[in-house]
Amino acid sequence: MRMRRKKHGAERIAACSEILIENPQIPAIDPQNYFSEKRPIHLEIGCGKGDFAVGMAAKNPDKNFIAMERVSDVACLALEKAMAAKELRPDNLRFLIGDAKNLTEWFPAHSIECLYLNFSDPWPKKGYAKRRLTHRGFLELYRTVLCEHGILKLKTDNEGLFDFSLEEFEALGLTVEWQTRDLHRSEKACDNVMTEYERNFSERGQVIYSAWVRF
Ligand SMILES: C[S@@+](CC[C@H](N)C(=O)[O-])C[C@H]1O[C@@H](n2cnc3c(N)ncnc32)[C@H](O)[C@@H]1O
């Protein structure tokens, strides 16, 4: 997600420090330490402007959500959205500004129950396949941090990325528990919390692909 540099970005992020995991400890500590109550940890990678994370946290008060975004100016908007949703914002949502490639430094093994990848950058050029968040290099990181039988939930508008992801899951022997090539017409549509990209794409008539993968 490209974005013009935010004015006073650092100050705006600092104003949200109560929901920001700043300088996550290395070696990683139990992510439950970032919350006041212990609940299963759900992690979104590439949260963008935060609609999904804010919506999911409000809808699932029995889970602790961490939303990760590597672009700080984008994370700033997500943080401000979460702070503004005060009445919705329970104590179960935190943000982390950083890159998924460092996941295993920030999260101990088997500490995450569910991982979400929503509309990840497709990196369509062949030479860039390793940057895709469903490339086997990333899947190995997810395998480390996910609990036994943890789950990865993927949504994308990009058929090429979806097909590539299914191939990568198969190559690693992962079980695709559920998949659809039209999420909004599937049996899971009623429980679906939309992301910003998802709303834009579906308004333009684009179908949404989704898969749930058991580790
Ligand atoms: C296409 S946007 C989708 C945003 C949001 N998930 C949505 O559906 O509206 C992808 C987001 O993932 C972030 N991202 C890409 N690679 C990442 C990585 N390795 N670690 C963390 N965030 C990443 C980008 O900065 C961008 O904000």
PDBQT file of the ligand as one rigid body, heavy atoms in Angstrom, charges set to zero:
ROOT
HETATM    1  C1  LIG A 301      -2.786  -4.757  -0.479  1.00  0.00    +0.000 C 
HETATM    2  S1  LIG A 301      -2.693  -4.183   1.145  1.00  0.00    +0.000 S 
HETATM    3  C2  LIG A 301      -4.129  -4.898   1.936  1.00  0.00    +0.000 C 
HETATM    4  C3  LIG A 301      -4.478  -4.204   3.219  1.00  0.00    +0.000 C 
HETATM    5  C4  LIG A 301      -5.605  -4.853   4.042  1.00  0.00    +0.000 C 
HETATM    6  N1  LIG A 301      -5.240  -6.166   4.502  1.00  0.00    +0.000 N 
HETATM    7  C5  LIG A 301      -6.883  -4.904   3.279  1.00  0.00    +0.000 C 
HETATM    8  O1  LIG A 301      -7.287  -6.006   2.886  1.00  0.00    +0.000 OA
HETATM    9  O2  LIG A 301      -7.518  -3.858   3.087  1.00  0.00    +0.000 OA
HETATM   10  C6  LIG A 301      -1.373  -5.182   1.804  1.00  0.00    +0.000 C 
HETATM   11  C7  LIG A 301      -0.796  -4.625   3.088  1.00  0.00    +0.000 C 
HETATM   12  O3  LIG A 301       0.151  -5.552   3.600  1.00  0.00    +0.000 OA
HETATM   13  C8  LIG A 301       1.299  -4.859   4.052  1.00  0.00    +0.000 C 
HETATM   14  N2  LIG A 301       2.428  -5.796   3.962  1.00  0.00    +0.000 N 
HETATM   15  C9  LIG A 301       2.946  -6.301   2.827  1.00  0.00    +0.000 A 
HETATM   16  N3  LIG A 301       3.972  -7.124   3.107  1.00  0.00    +0.000 NA
HETATM   17  C10 LIG A 301       4.100  -7.143   4.458  1.00  0.00    +0.000 A 
HETATM   18  C11 LIG A 301       4.999  -7.780   5.349  1.00  0.00    +0.000 A 
HETATM   19  N4  LIG A 301       5.974  -8.575   4.892  1.00  0.00    +0.000 N 
HETATM   20  N5  LIG A 301       4.840  -7.590   6.682  1.00  0.00    +0.000 NA
HETATM   21  C12 LIG A 301       3.852  -6.777   7.139  1.00  0.00    +0.000 A 
HETATM   22  N6  LIG A 301       2.986  -6.114   6.334  1.00  0.00    +0.000 NA
HETATM   23  C13 LIG A 301       3.114  -6.299   5.012  1.00  0.00    +0.000 A 
HETATM   24  C14 LIG A 301       1.412  -3.687   3.089  1.00  0.00    +0.000 C 
HETATM   25  O4  LIG A 301       2.176  -2.637   3.626  1.00  0.00    +0.000 OA
HETATM   26  C15 LIG A 301      -0.047  -3.308   2.880  1.00  0.00    +0.000 C 
HETATM   27  O5  LIG A 301      -0.499  -2.365   3.825  1.00  0.00    +0.000 OA
ENDROOT
TORSDOF 0
